[in-house]
Amino acid sequence: MVIEEIFPPYIYSVRYDGEDDNEYDRLFNEWNDMEYVTTFMETHQQYLSSPVWSQTPTPEDASRQVYEEAEIMESNFEELAENSANGSKPDFDSLFRFFNGKYQYELEIPPMKSYGPKRPSLLRIYAIKLQQNRYLITGGGIKLANSIQNSPGLQNHVIQNIDKVRDFLFTNGISDSEDI
């Protein structure tokens, strides 16, 4: 596992062993690949019949929403990096929210999540908060269900990757961005 700079000193991303891209780049590459997203939506279109997704009833509608959200999110990251560098608000602390469930009482390097701009949002980015306005992206994806555990594309890696990265950080004595 390698930690790579995205918008230093504010945003870093994990590149897992055996992977070509870090998680930040992987997510935006996938979300901007209409063929990948449409195939994903067609494969899991039964989730789109949920009342939550009434605005995106077809795989094509959901694919367009993913593309639009990704475009806005990527632009938003650039804007937040600029704001952070200038000491302006909003910054990355306004983007990320505490991750509840298993991690709700974690105070040291707590897992966090961010949503895409639409409501309801199809996109999630998961990160670990290193310190104020400093985050390490661990993964993310398209969320189609009420929980990570029920959402294809997230259920088999989000929690496991957060645990793996937190273990890596603890083992290597990394508790803030200055330790990277």
Buried (B, 14 or more C-beta within 10 A) or exposed (E): BEBBEBBEBBBBBBBBEEEEBBBBBBBBEBBBBEEBBBEBBBEBBEBBEEEEBEEBEEBBBBBBBBBBBBBBBBEBBEEBBEBBEEEEEEBBBEBBEEBEEEBEEBEEBBBBBBBBBBEBBBBBBBBBBBEEBBBBBBBBBBBBBEEBEEBBBBBEBBBEBBBBBBEBBEEEEBEBBEEB
